[in-house]
Amino acid sequence: MVLAAPLGLIGFLALLSPDGDGPTVCPFALCTGMACPGCGMTRAASNLIRGNMTTALAYHPLIPLIAAMAVGGWLWYQLRRSGRVRPLPTRWVNAIMIGTGVMLLGVWVARALTGTLPPV
């Protein structure tokens, strides 16, 4: 099951039409009418899996970092489950989470100021 979940997600993103105008499910976007800091990430991931790096970066410029963190986290989890590595120190986990949040907010503010937020 642990191996099937990431493969299922990749399969879903590969089948997803990244340019389709589907319904908005983001609570932030529904309440404010404005894209949230993570809006565009699913379409970016779908394009990244298809090899459309330019389009993926246009939807969300942090997608390579988020994808690398997802793969790294999954690998670390597998190693941790097998007992090959120790847990990451809480300080490192906090720094990673706060750093990612700051980057997401920074990109969101920059995109809002330049008018390049994805459509909601």
GUKOLRO-207287 format. One record per atom (N, C-alpha, C, CB): residue number from 1; residue in one letter; atom name; z, y, x. Coordinates in steps of 0.2 Angstrom, whole numbers, plus 2048, in hexadecimal, padded with zeros to 3 digits. Glycine has a CB too. Layout:
[fike NUM,A,CA,[Z,Y,X]];
...
END
This chain:
[fike 1,M,N,[800,7FA,804]];
[fike 1,M,CA,[800,800,800]];
[fike 1,M,C,[800,806,804]];
[fike 1,M,CB,[806,800,7FB]];
[fike 2,V,N,[804,806,80A]];
[fike 2,V,CA,[804,80C,80E]];
[fike 2,V,C,[7FD,80D,811]];
[fike 2,V,CB,[809,80B,814]];
[fike 3,L,N,[7F9,808,813]];
[fike 3,L,CA,[7F3,809,815]];
[fike 3,L,C,[7EE,80B,810]];
[fike 3,L,CB,[7F0,803,819]];
[fike 4,A,N,[7EF,809,80A]];
[fike 4,A,CA,[7EA,80A,804]];
[fike 4,A,C,[7EA,811,802]];
[fike 4,A,CB,[7EB,805,7FF]];
[fike 5,A,N,[7F0,814,802]];
[fike 5,A,CA,[7F1,81B,7FF]];
[fike 5,A,C,[7EC,820,803]];
[fike 5,A,CB,[7F8,81D,800]];
[fike 6,P,N,[7EC,820,809]];
[fike 6,P,CA,[7E8,825,80D]];
[fike 6,P,C,[7E1,824,80C]];
[fike 6,P,CB,[7EA,825,814]];
[fike 7,L,N,[7DF,81D,80C]];
[fike 7,L,CA,[7D8,81B,80A]];
[fike 7,L,C,[7D6,81D,803]];
[fike 7,L,CB,[7D7,814,80C]];
[fike 8,G,N,[7DA,81C,7FE]];
[fike 8,G,CA,[7D9,81E,7F8]];
[fike 8,G,C,[7D8,826,7F7]];
[fike 8,G,CB,[7DE,81C,7F3]];
[fike 9,L,N,[7DC,82A,7FB]];
[fike 9,L,CA,[7DB,831,7FB]];
[fike 9,L,C,[7D5,833,7FE]];
[fike 9,L,CB,[7E1,834,7FE]];
[fike 10,I,N,[7D3,830,803]];
[fike 10,I,CA,[7CD,832,807]];
[fike 10,I,C,[7C7,830,802]];
[fike 10,I,CB,[7CC,82E,80D]];
[fike 11,G,N,[7C7,82A,7FF]];
[fike 11,G,CA,[7C2,828,7FA]];
[fike 11,G,C,[7C1,82D,7F4]];
[fike 11,G,CB,[7C3,821,7F7]];
[fike 12,F,N,[7C7,82F,7F1]];
[fike 12,F,CA,[7C7,834,7EC]];
[fike 12,F,C,[7C4,83B,7EE]];
[fike 12,F,CB,[7CE,836,7EA]];
[fike 13,L,N,[7C6,83D,7F4]];
[fike 13,L,CA,[7C3,843,7F7]];
[fike 13,L,C,[7BB,843,7F8]];
[fike 13,L,CB,[7C6,846,7FD]];
[fike 14,A,N,[7B9,83D,7FA]];
[fike 14,A,CA,[7B2,83C,7FC]];
[fike 14,A,C,[7AE,83C,7F5]];
[fike 14,A,CB,[7B1,835,7FF]];
[fike 15,L,N,[7B1,839,7F0]];
[fike 15,L,CA,[7AD,839,7E9]];
[fike 15,L,C,[7AE,83F,7E6]];
[fike 15,L,CB,[7B0,833,7E5]];
[fike 16,L,N,[7B3,843,7E7]];
[fike 16,L,CA,[7B4,84A,7E4]];
[fike 16,L,C,[7AE,84E,7E5]];
[fike 16,L,CB,[7BB,84D,7E6]];
[fike 17,S,N,[7AC,852,7E0]];
[fike 17,S,CA,[7A6,857,7E1]];
[fike 17,S,C,[7AA,85D,7E4]];
[fike 17,S,CB,[7A2,858,7DA]];
[fike 18,P,N,[7A9,85F,7EA]];
[fike 18,P,CA,[7AD,864,7ED]];
[fike 18,P,C,[7AB,86B,7EA]];
[fike 18,P,CB,[7AC,864,7F4]];
[fike 19,D,N,[7A5,86C,7E8]];
[fike 19,D,CA,[7A2,872,7E5]];
[fike 19,D,C,[7A3,873,7DE]];
[fike 19,D,CB,[79B,874,7E8]];
[fike 20,G,N,[7A6,86E,7DA]];
[fike 20,G,CA,[7A6,86E,7D3]];
[fike 20,G,C,[7AB,873,7D0]];
[fike 20,G,CB,[7A8,867,7D1]];
[fike 21,D,N,[7A9,875,7CB]];
[fike 21,D,CA,[7AE,87A,7C7]];
[fike 21,D,C,[7B2,876,7C3]];
[fike 21,D,CB,[7A9,87F,7C4]];
[fike 22,G,N,[7B7,873,7C5]];
[fike 22,G,CA,[7BC,86F,7C1]];
[fike 22,G,C,[7C1,874,7BF]];
[fike 22,G,CB,[7BF,869,7C5]];
[fike 23,P,N,[7C6,871,7BB]];
[fike 23,P,CA,[7CB,875,7B8]];
[fike 23,P,C,[7D0,877,7BD]];
[fike 23,P,CB,[7CF,871,7B2]];
[fike 24,T,N,[7D3,87D,7BD]];
[fike 24,T,CA,[7D8,87F,7C2]];
[fike 24,T,C,[7DF,87B,7C0]];
[fike 24,T,CB,[7D9,886,7C2]];
[fike 25,V,N,[7E2,878,7C4]];
[fike 25,V,CA,[7E9,875,7C3]];
[fike 25,V,C,[7EE,878,7C7]];
[fike 25,V,CB,[7E8,86D,7C5]];
[fike 26,C,N,[7ED,87D,7CB]];
[fike 26,C,CA,[7F2,880,7CF]];
[fike 26,C,C,[7F6,885,7CB]];
[fike 26,C,CB,[7EE,884,7D5]];
[fike 27,P,N,[7FD,883,7CA]];
[fike 27,P,CA,[801,887,7C6]];
[fike 27,P,C,[801,88F,7C8]];
[fike 27,P,CB,[808,885,7C7]];
[fike 28,F,N,[801,890,7CF]];
[fike 28,F,CA,[801,897,7D1]];
[fike 28,F,C,[7FB,89B,7CF]];
[fike 28,F,CB,[801,897,7D9]];
[fike 29,A,N,[7F5,897,7D0]];
[fike 29,A,CA,[7EE,89A,7CD]];
[fike 29,A,C,[7EE,89B,7C6]];
[fike 29,A,CB,[7E9,896,7D0]];
[fike 30,L,N,[7F1,897,7C2]];
[fike 30,L,CA,[7F1,897,7BB]];
[fike 30,L,C,[7F5,89D,7B8]];
[fike 30,L,CB,[7F3,891,7B8]];
[fike 31,C,N,[7FB,89E,7BC]];
[fike 31,C,CA,[800,8A3,7BA]];
[fike 31,C,C,[7FD,8AA,7BC]];
[fike 31,C,CB,[807,8A2,7BD]];
[fike 32,T,N,[7FA,8AB,7C2]];
[fike 32,T,CA,[7F9,8B1,7C5]];
[fike 32,T,C,[7F1,8B3,7C5]];
[fike 32,T,CB,[7FB,8B1,7CC]];
[fike 33,G,N,[7ED,8AE,7C4]];
[fike 33,G,CA,[7E6,8AF,7C4]];
[fike 33,G,C,[7E3,8B0,7CB]];
[fike 33,G,CB,[7E4,8B5,7C0]];
[fike 34,M,N,[7E7,8AF,7D0]];
[fike 34,M,CA,[7E6,8B0,7D7]];
[fike 34,M,C,[7E7,8A9,7DB]];
[fike 34,M,CB,[7EA,8B5,7DA]];
[fike 35,A,N,[7E3,8A8,7DF]];
[fike 35,A,CA,[7E3,8A1,7E3]];
[fike 35,A,C,[7EA,8A1,7E7]];
[fike 35,A,CB,[7DD,8A1,7E8]];
[fike 36,C,N,[7ED,89B,7E8]];
[fike 36,C,CA,[7F3,89B,7EC]];
[fike 36,C,C,[7F2,89A,7F3]];
[fike 36,C,CB,[7F8,895,7E9]];
[fike 37,P,N,[7F7,899,7F7]];
[fike 37,P,CA,[7F5,898,7FE]];
[fike 37,P,C,[7F2,892,800]];
[fike 37,P,CB,[7FC,898,802]];
[fike 38,G,N,[7F2,88D,7FC]];
[fike 38,G,CA,[7EF,886,7FD]];
[fike 38,G,C,[7E9,885,7F9]];
[fike 38,G,CB,[7F4,881,7FB]];
[fike 39,C,N,[7E7,88A,7F5]];
[fike 39,C,CA,[7E1,889,7F0]];
[fike 39,C,C,[7DB,889,7F5]];
[fike 39,C,CB,[7E0,88F,7EC]];
[fike 40,G,N,[7D6,884,7F3]];
[fike 40,G,CA,[7D0,882,7F7]];
[fike 40,G,C,[7D1,87D,7FC]];
[fike 40,G,CB,[7CE,888,7FB]];
[fike 41,M,N,[7D8,87A,7FC]];
[fike 41,M,CA,[7D9,875,801]];
[fike 41,M,C,[7D6,86E,7FF]];
[fike 41,M,CB,[7E1,874,802]];
[fike 42,T,N,[7D6,86D,7F9]];
[fike 42,T,CA,[7D3,866,7F6]];
[fike 42,T,C,[7CB,866,7F8]];
[fike 42,T,CB,[7D4,865,7EF]];
[fike 43,R,N,[7C8,86C,7F6]];
[fike 43,R,CA,[7C1,86C,7F7]];
[fike 43,R,C,[7BF,86D,7FE]];
[fike 43,R,CB,[7BE,873,7F4]];
[fike 44,A,N,[7C4,870,802]];
[fike 44,A,CA,[7C3,870,80A]];
[fike 44,A,C,[7C3,869,80C]];
[fike 44,A,CB,[7C8,874,80D]];
[fike 45,A,N,[7C8,865,80A]];
[fike 45,A,CA,[7C9,85E,80C]];
[fike 45,A,C,[7C3,85A,80B]];
[fike 45,A,CB,[7D0,85B,80A]];
[fike 46,S,N,[7C1,85B,805]];
[fike 46,S,CA,[7BB,857,802]];
[fike 46,S,C,[7B5,858,807]];
[fike 46,S,CB,[7B9,858,7FB]];
[fike 47,N,N,[7B4,85E,808]];
[fike 47,N,CA,[7AE,860,80D]];
[fike 47,N,C,[7AF,85E,814]];
[fike 47,N,CB,[7AD,868,80D]];
[fike 48,L,N,[7B6,85E,816]];
[fike 48,L,CA,[7B7,85C,81D]];
[fike 48,L,C,[7B6,854,81D]];
[fike 48,L,CB,[7BF,85D,81F]];
[fike 49,I,N,[7B7,850,818]];
[fike 49,I,CA,[7B6,849,818]];
[fike 49,I,C,[7AE,848,818]];
[fike 49,I,CB,[7B9,846,812]];
[fike 50,R,N,[7AB,84C,815]];
[fike 50,R,CA,[7A3,84B,815]];
[fike 50,R,C,[7A0,84E,81B]];
[fike 50,R,CB,[7A1,84F,80F]];
[fike 51,G,N,[7A4,851,820]];
[fike 51,G,CA,[7A1,854,826]];
[fike 51,G,C,[79E,85B,825]];
[fike 51,G,CB,[79C,84F,828]];
[fike 52,N,N,[7A0,85E,820]];
[fike 52,N,CA,[79E,865,81F]];
[fike 52,N,C,[7A3,86A,822]];
[fike 52,N,CB,[79C,867,817]];
[fike 53,M,N,[7A4,86B,828]];
[fike 53,M,CA,[7A9,86E,82B]];
[fike 53,M,C,[7A9,876,829]];
[fike 53,M,CB,[7A9,86E,833]];
[fike 54,T,N,[7A3,879,829]];
[fike 54,T,CA,[7A2,880,828]];
[fike 54,T,C,[7A4,881,821]];
[fike 54,T,CB,[79B,882,829]];
[fike 55,T,N,[7A2,87D,81C]];
[fike 55,T,CA,[7A4,87E,815]];
[fike 55,T,C,[7AC,87D,814]];
[fike 55,T,CB,[7A0,879,810]];
[fike 56,A,N,[7AE,878,817]];
[fike 56,A,CA,[7B5,876,817]];
[fike 56,A,C,[7BA,87C,81A]];
[fike 56,A,CB,[7B7,870,81B]];
[fike 57,L,N,[7B8,87F,81F]];
[fike 57,L,CA,[7BB,885,822]];
[fike 57,L,C,[7BB,88B,81D]];
[fike 57,L,CB,[7B9,887,829]];
[fike 58,A,N,[7B5,88C,81A]];
[fike 58,A,CA,[7B4,891,815]];
[fike 58,A,C,[7B9,890,80F]];
[fike 58,A,CB,[7AD,891,812]];
[fike 59,Y,N,[7BA,88A,80D]];
[fike 59,Y,CA,[7BF,889,807]];
[fike 59,Y,C,[7C6,88A,809]];
[fike 59,Y,CB,[7BE,882,804]];
[fike 60,H,N,[7C8,888,80F]];
[fike 60,H,CA,[7CE,889,812]];
[fike 60,H,C,[7CE,888,81A]];
[fike 60,H,CB,[7D4,884,80F]];
[fike 61,P,N,[7D0,88D,81D]];
[fike 61,P,CA,[7CF,88D,825]];
[fike 61,P,C,[7D4,889,828]];
[fike 61,P,CB,[7CF,894,827]];
[fike 62,L,N,[7DA,887,824]];
[fike 62,L,CA,[7DF,883,828]];
[fike 62,L,C,[7DE,87B,826]];
[fike 62,L,CB,[7E6,885,825]];
[fike 63,I,N,[7D8,879,823]];
[fike 63,I,CA,[7D7,872,822]];
[fike 63,I,C,[7D7,86E,828]];
[fike 63,I,CB,[7D1,871,81E]];
[fike 64,P,N,[7D4,870,82E]];
[fike 64,P,CA,[7D5,86B,833]];
[fike 64,P,C,[7DC,86A,836]];
[fike 64,P,CB,[7D1,86E,839]];
[fike 65,L,N,[7E0,86F,835]];
[fike 65,L,CA,[7E7,86E,837]];
[fike 65,L,C,[7EB,86A,832]];
[fike 65,L,CB,[7EA,875,838]];
[fike 66,I,N,[7EA,86B,82C]];
[fike 66,I,CA,[7ED,867,827]];
[fike 66,I,C,[7EB,860,827]];
[fike 66,I,CB,[7EC,86A,820]];
[fike 67,A,N,[7E5,85F,828]];
[fike 67,A,CA,[7E2,858,829]];
[fike 67,A,C,[7E5,854,82F]];
[fike 67,A,CB,[7DA,858,829]];
[fike 68,A,N,[7E5,858,834]];
[fike 68,A,CA,[7E8,855,83A]];
[fike 68,A,C,[7F0,854,839]];
[fike 68,A,CB,[7E7,85A,840]];
[fike 69,M,N,[7F3,858,836]];
[fike 69,M,CA,[7FA,857,834]];
[fike 69,M,C,[7FB,851,830]];
[fike 69,M,CB,[7FE,85D,831]];
[fike 70,A,N,[7F7,850,82B]];
[fike 70,A,CA,[7F7,84B,826]];
[fike 70,A,C,[7F6,844,82A]];
[fike 70,A,CB,[7F2,84B,821]];
[fike 71,V,N,[7F1,844,82E]];
[fike 71,V,CA,[7F0,83E,832]];
[fike 71,V,C,[7F5,83C,837]];
[fike 71,V,CB,[7E9,83E,836]];
[fike 72,G,N,[7F8,841,83A]];
[fike 72,G,CA,[7FD,841,83F]];
[fike 72,G,C,[804,83E,83C]];
[fike 72,G,CB,[7FF,847,843]];
[fike 73,G,N,[805,841,836]];
[fike 73,G,CA,[80B,83F,832]];
[fike 73,G,C,[80B,838,830]];
[fike 73,G,CB,[80C,844,82C]];
[fike 74,W,N,[805,836,82D]];
[fike 74,W,CA,[804,82F,82B]];
[fike 74,W,C,[805,82A,831]];
[fike 74,W,CB,[7FD,82E,828]];
[fike 75,L,N,[802,82C,837]];
[fike 75,L,CA,[802,828,83D]];
[fike 75,L,C,[80A,827,83F]];
[fike 75,L,CB,[7FE,82A,843]];
[fike 76,W,N,[80D,82D,83F]];
[fike 76,W,CA,[814,82D,841]];
[fike 76,W,C,[818,829,83C]];
[fike 76,W,CB,[817,834,841]];
[fike 77,Y,N,[817,829,836]];
[fike 77,Y,CA,[81A,825,831]];
[fike 77,Y,C,[819,81E,832]];
[fike 77,Y,CB,[818,827,82A]];
[fike 78,Q,N,[813,81C,834]];
[fike 78,Q,CA,[812,815,836]];
[fike 78,Q,C,[816,813,83C]];
[fike 78,Q,CB,[80A,814,837]];
[fike 79,L,N,[816,817,841]];
[fike 79,L,CA,[819,815,847]];
[fike 79,L,C,[821,815,846]];
[fike 79,L,CB,[818,81A,84D]];
[fike 80,R,N,[823,819,842]];
[fike 80,R,CA,[82A,81A,840]];
[fike 80,R,C,[82C,813,83C]];
[fike 80,R,CB,[82C,820,83C]];
[fike 81,R,N,[828,811,837]];
[fike 81,R,CA,[82A,80C,833]];
[fike 81,R,C,[82A,805,837]];
[fike 81,R,CB,[824,80B,82E]];
[fike 82,S,N,[826,805,83D]];
[fike 82,S,CA,[826,7FF,841]];
[fike 82,S,C,[82B,7FF,846]];
[fike 82,S,CB,[81F,7FE,844]];
[fike 83,G,N,[82F,805,847]];
[fike 83,G,CA,[834,805,84B]];
[fike 83,G,C,[832,807,852]];
[fike 83,G,CB,[838,7FF,84C]];
[fike 84,R,N,[82C,80A,853]];
[fike 84,R,CA,[829,80B,85A]];
[fike 84,R,C,[82B,812,85C]];
[fike 84,R,CB,[822,80B,85A]];
[fike 85,V,N,[82D,817,857]];
[fike 85,V,CA,[82F,81E,859]];
[fike 85,V,C,[835,81F,855]];
[fike 85,V,CB,[829,823,858]];
[fike 86,R,N,[839,824,858]];
[fike 86,R,CA,[83F,827,854]];
[fike 86,R,C,[83D,82C,84F]];
[fike 86,R,CB,[844,829,859]];
[fike 87,P,N,[841,82E,84B]];
[fike 87,P,CA,[83F,834,846]];
[fike 87,P,C,[83F,83A,84A]];
[fike 87,P,CB,[845,834,841]];
[fike 88,L,N,[83B,83E,848]];
[fike 88,L,CA,[83A,845,84B]];
[fike 88,L,C,[841,849,849]];
[fike 88,L,CB,[834,849,848]];
[fike 89,P,N,[843,84D,84E]];
[fike 89,P,CA,[849,851,84D]];
[fike 89,P,C,[848,856,847]];
[fike 89,P,CB,[84A,855,854]];
[fike 90,T,N,[84D,857,844]];
[fike 90,T,CA,[84C,85B,83E]];
[fike 90,T,C,[84A,862,840]];
[fike 90,T,CB,[853,85C,83A]];
[fike 91,R,N,[84C,864,846]];
[fike 91,R,CA,[84A,86B,848]];
[fike 91,R,C,[842,86B,848]];
[fike 91,R,CB,[84D,86C,84F]];
[fike 92,W,N,[83F,866,84B]];
[fike 92,W,CA,[838,866,84C]];
[fike 92,W,C,[834,866,845]];
[fike 92,W,CB,[835,85F,850]];
[fike 93,V,N,[837,862,840]];
[fike 93,V,CA,[834,861,839]];
[fike 93,V,C,[835,868,836]];
[fike 93,V,CB,[838,85C,835]];
[fike 94,N,N,[83A,86B,837]];
[fike 94,N,CA,[83B,872,834]];
[fike 94,N,C,[836,877,837]];
[fike 94,N,CB,[842,875,835]];
[fike 95,A,N,[835,877,83D]];
[fike 95,A,CA,[831,87B,841]];
[fike 95,A,C,[829,87A,83E]];
[fike 95,A,CB,[831,87A,848]];
[fike 96,I,N,[828,874,83E]];
[fike 96,I,CA,[821,872,83B]];
[fike 96,I,C,[820,875,834]];
[fike 96,I,CB,[820,86A,83C]];
[fike 97,M,N,[825,873,830]];
[fike 97,M,CA,[824,875,829]];
[fike 97,M,C,[824,87D,828]];
[fike 97,M,CB,[82A,873,825]];
[fike 98,I,N,[828,880,82B]];
[fike 98,I,CA,[828,888,82B]];
[fike 98,I,C,[822,88B,82E]];
[fike 98,I,CB,[82F,88B,82F]];
[fike 99,G,N,[820,888,834]];
[fike 99,G,CA,[81A,88A,837]];
[fike 99,G,C,[814,88A,833]];
[fike 99,G,CB,[819,887,83D]];
[fike 100,T,N,[813,884,82F]];
[fike 100,T,CA,[80E,883,82B]];
[fike 100,T,C,[80E,887,825]];
[fike 100,T,CB,[80E,87B,828]];
[fike 101,G,N,[814,889,822]];
[fike 101,G,CA,[815,88D,81C]];
[fike 101,G,C,[813,894,81F]];
[fike 101,G,CB,[81C,88D,81A]];
[fike 102,V,N,[815,896,824]];
[fike 102,V,CA,[813,89D,827]];
[fike 102,V,C,[80B,89E,828]];
[fike 102,V,CB,[817,89F,82E]];
[fike 103,M,N,[808,899,82B]];
[fike 103,M,CA,[801,899,82B]];
[fike 103,M,C,[7FD,899,825]];
[fike 103,M,CB,[7FF,893,82F]];
[fike 104,L,N,[800,895,820]];
[fike 104,L,CA,[7FD,895,819]];
[fike 104,L,C,[7FD,89C,816]];
[fike 104,L,CB,[800,890,815]];
[fike 105,L,N,[803,89F,817]];
[fike 105,L,CA,[804,8A6,814]];
[fike 105,L,C,[800,8AB,818]];
[fike 105,L,CB,[80B,8A8,814]];
[fike 106,G,N,[800,8AA,81E]];
[fike 106,G,CA,[7FC,8AF,822]];
[fike 106,G,C,[7F4,8AF,820]];
[fike 106,G,CB,[7FD,8AE,82A]];
[fike 107,V,N,[7F2,8A9,820]];
[fike 107,V,CA,[7EA,8A8,81E]];
[fike 107,V,C,[7E9,8AB,817]];
[fike 107,V,CB,[7E8,8A1,81E]];
[fike 108,W,N,[7EE,8A9,812]];
[fike 108,W,CA,[7EE,8AC,80B]];
[fike 108,W,C,[7ED,8B3,80B]];
[fike 108,W,CB,[7F3,8A9,807]];
[fike 109,V,N,[7F2,8B7,80F]];
[fike 109,V,CA,[7F2,8BE,80F]];
[fike 109,V,C,[7EC,8C1,812]];
[fike 109,V,CB,[7F8,8C0,813]];
[fike 110,A,N,[7E9,8BE,817]];
[fike 110,A,CA,[7E3,8C0,81A]];
[fike 110,A,C,[7DD,8BF,816]];
[fike 110,A,CB,[7E2,8BC,821]];
[fike 111,R,N,[7DD,8BA,812]];
[fike 111,R,CA,[7D7,8B9,80E]];
[fike 111,R,C,[7D8,8BD,807]];
[fike 111,R,CB,[7D7,8B1,80B]];
[fike 112,A,N,[7DE,8BF,805]];
[fike 112,A,CA,[7DF,8C3,800]];
[fike 112,A,C,[7DD,8CA,801]];
[fike 112,A,CB,[7E6,8C3,7FD]];
[fike 113,L,N,[7DE,8CC,808]];
[fike 113,L,CA,[7DD,8D3,80A]];
[fike 113,L,C,[7D5,8D4,80B]];
[fike 113,L,CB,[7E0,8D5,810]];
[fike 114,T,N,[7D2,8CE,80D]];
[fike 114,T,CA,[7CB,8CF,80E]];
[fike 114,T,C,[7C6,8CD,808]];
[fike 114,T,CB,[7C9,8CA,814]];
[fike 115,G,N,[7CA,8CB,803]];
[fike 115,G,CA,[7C6,8C9,7FD]];
[fike 115,G,C,[7C3,8C2,7FD]];
[fike 115,G,CB,[7C1,8CE,7FB]];
[fike 116,T,N,[7C5,8BD,802]];
[fike 116,T,CA,[7C2,8B7,803]];
[fike 116,T,C,[7C6,8B1,800]];
[fike 116,T,CB,[7C1,8B6,80A]];
[fike 117,L,N,[7CA,8B2,7FB]];
[fike 117,L,CA,[7CE,8AD,7F8]];
[fike 117,L,C,[7C9,8A9,7F4]];
[fike 117,L,CB,[7D4,8B0,7F4]];
[fike 118,P,N,[7CA,8A2,7F3]];
[fike 118,P,CA,[7C5,89E,7EF]];
[fike 118,P,C,[7C6,8A0,7E8]];
[fike 118,P,CB,[7C7,897,7F0]];
[fike 119,P,N,[7C1,89F,7E4]];
[fike 119,P,CA,[7C1,8A0,7DD]];
[fike 119,P,C,[7C6,89C,7D9]];
[fike 119,P,CB,[7BA,8A0,7D9]];
[fike 120,V,N,[7C9,89E,7D4]];
[fike 120,V,CA,[7CE,89A,7D1]];
[fike 120,V,C,[7CB,897,7CA]];
[fike 120,V,CB,[7D5,89F,7CF]];
END
